[in-house]
Structures are given as C-alpha cells and as structure tokens.
C-alpha cells in the first residue's frame, strides 16, 4: 500500500491496519493512536505525530523517525533494520521484545542508544 492510500484511509476514520506493506512518505502525518499489526514499513515518518501509535509483530526497514513525536508509542515483537530515531520525541515509549539489526534490543538500549544514534 502506498503511504498516500494509508493516509486516505486514516482520514476516512480507519484506526487499525493489519498485514500491509506500507511504503512512501508519511512525513508530518498525524498517525496518533493508529494500530499497525503485522505490517511492514519502508517509510519516512520524519516529523510525524505517532503519539500512542502501536507497531505490533511487524517489520520496519529503512525508516526515518527523525523529529517524530513517539510519545507513548508502543513497539512490540518488531523486527527493525536501518531505522533512524535521532531527534525523535520519545517520552514513555514502550519498546519490548524487538530486534534491531538482528539483535534483541531492550527498553534501556532503546532509551540510551537507539534514540541518539545518527544511523544505527
């Protein structure tokens, strides 16, 4: 699914998406509270509002979260590769049971390392 199609569905009131491959720019988009389950992403989330968004049992590859608002976002059982979280507002992010670049990453590692890395 193209990012523009996803945004159209969100504007129409959809709040839960499952089993989708989503590609494209979601930069600056309002994705507050949206639930993504078993979805895969190749997307630009820079500057997006992801407050309370949930990413469950999916994949994030080559994603840019620079300057995104991840306040109270929820990442669980995600496989994450080549994502940039630098500059994101990441207060109270729930980050559990995820892998990054093939390694398990704990909540503390996300808080201390991933959020500040240039291109981790």
Buried (B, 14 or more C-beta within 10 A) or exposed (E): BEBEEBBEBBEEEEEEBEEBEBBBBBBEBBBBBBBBBEBBBBBBBBBBBBBBBBBBBBBBBEBBBBBBBBBBBBBBBBBBEBBBBBBBBBEEBEBEEBBBEEEEBEBEBBEEBBBEEEEB
